[in-house]
Amino acid sequence: MEQSSEVYDLLVIGGGTAGLVGAKTAARLGGHTVLVESSRTGGDCLWTGCVPSKTLLSAAKAARQGGTERDATFAAIRNRISAAIRTIEPADSAESLEKVGVTVLSGAARFTGQGVAEVNGKKVRFRRALIATGSAPALPDIPGLAEAPAVVTSETVWDLPHLPERLVIIGGGPIACELGQAFARLGSSVVILARSEILPKEDRDAVAHVRDSLLDDGVKVVENSGAARVSTGDATVVHTTDGQTFDADVILVAAGRKARTEGIGLDSVGVHCDPSGYVAVNSAMRTSNPTIWAAGDVTPYPDFTHLAGVHASTAASNAILGLRRSVSTVRPRVTFTSPEVAAVGVTEATATEHSVSTIQHSDSDRAIAEGRTAGFTRIIVGKGGRILGGTIVGPRAGESLAELTLAVHQGLSTRTLASVTHPYPTHNDSLWNAAVAHARTGLESPVAKVAVRALAGINRWRGDRMKHLRNAD
C-alpha cells in the first residue's frame, strides 16, 4: 500500500456541514488539514435536506392559491430547487475548502490503526481526526415495504419526476409534517401515519396548531397507529396497526435515521458507539480515542445543521489547539410547517419553581394587522425570574427564537428582557410582552406591594416638602 510522507494535523472524514466547518476551522487555526469525502461536499443539508425542503415549502406556500396545472407546477418547483442548490453549492465546494488551505481527497476513508487511515489504497497519516460521516434515513422493518414499487426517503423524494396523486408518509416528526404539508398544498392526497402523536417532542398546544393547519390543508393525520404492513398488487396499500388501509402511489418513509459508521474502521482505533449505533462523544466532542473527535449527525446529538456546524467548530478547535471546550447545552430547533414551531430549552413547567408566561398571538398587534393570529409565545421561567426556555408558534417563529435562545444561553431574567426596547410592531413583540407580563408578577407579591407603596409615599412626602419650602420662600 502506497504511503504518503505527509502527516496531517487533522483528518476530517465527511464533507457535510460538520466536515466543512470542522476542516475550515482547523485550517484557519493553522492546522495542516485534509478532508475526505466519498461523494460530494455539501452533505444532506445542501443536497437533500435544508435547502431543497425549505425551497419546496416556500414554493408550495406560493402555489397554494394558484391554479397552475399540477405537473407544470411541480416541474417548475424542481427547477427552483435545483437553482437554489446551484447558488449555494460554491460555498460548500471543494474549491472553497482549498481556498483556506484544506487538502480535499475524493474517496472512502477507513481507519487502519492509530494515526493511519486508508484512502483509495493510499495510507494517510494524521495526528488528530474528526469523524463527520453523518446519518442516513432508516427503513423500518415493515413487512412488504421493501417490495413496494415506489418507496422514497427524505434523500430520494427529490428524484420524483411527477407530483404523486396519493402520498402516504410513515412517521410523524418534523420531516413528515413539513413535506406532508408541502405536497398537500401542491395537490397530493396526503396521509401521515404517526405511531404516537405528531411532533412528539413539542409543546402539545403548539402541536394542536400544526395539526389544525395540516387538516386545513387536506392532510389526513392518523396518530397512535403506525404502518403494520404493505401489500402490492393492482395497487400499493399501506395497512395500519388499527386496521385502516390507504392506497399509495408513493410511500415516503420518515421514521428516523441511523449513523453512517459502517466501513470506516472504528474498531481498529478504539472508537466506541452507543447502543443506537451513534459515535459516543463527551461534552468536548471527543470520542473514546483521545486523538479522535466526532461531530454532526453521526453523534447522538439531535440532527440539526446548526448543531453540526457549532459542534464541529468546537471539536476542531479542541483538536488543533489542545483545548477542552464543551459544547452548549442550549439547542434551538424549528419545525418549518405553517405555522412554524420554534423551541429551545425547557418547554414545559415540570417543577414547582417553574412558572409560565404565555402571550396568545390574537393579542399581538402585528399578527392582528396581518390577519394571522393563530399561535402563541410561551416562556418557561425558573427561580429569580431566569428564562429557562420556551416555544413560539406562528409566522417567522424561527427568527423570533434567536432572542429567546440568547436569553436562555446567557441566563437572562424576564426583568432584563423586559427592560430592552423592542421595535414595534413586530412578531417578536410577543416575546417581549411575555417577559413583561412575568416581570410584573414580581410587583404583585405582598412584600413588593408594601415596598412600592412605601416608595410612593416617600416620594409624595418629598414633593409636598419641596412645595412647602418653595411657598415659605
Secondary structure, DSSP 4 states (H G I P E B T S, - for coil): -EEEEEEEEEEEE--SHHHHHHHHHHHHTT--EEEEESS-TTHHHHHTSHHHHHHHHHHHHHHTT----HHHHHHHHHHHHHHHHHHHGGGGSHHHHHHTT-EEEES-EEEEETTEEEETTEEEEEEEEEE---EEE-----TTTTT-S-EE-TTTGGG-SS--SEEEEE--SHHHHHHHHHHHHHT-EEEEEESS-SSTTS-HHHHHHHHHHHHHTT-EEEES--EEEEE-SSSEEEEETTS-EEEESEEEE-S-EEE--TTS-TGGGT--B-TTSPBP--TTSB-SSTTEEE-STTSSS---HHHHHHHHHHHHHHHHH---PPPPS---EEE-SSSEEEEEE--S--STT-EEEEEEGGG-HHHHHHT----EEEEEE-GGGBEEEEEEEETTHHHHHHHHHHHHHHT-BHHHHHTS---SS-TTHHHHHHHHHHHHHGGGSHHHHHHHHHHHHHHHHHHHHHHHHHHH-
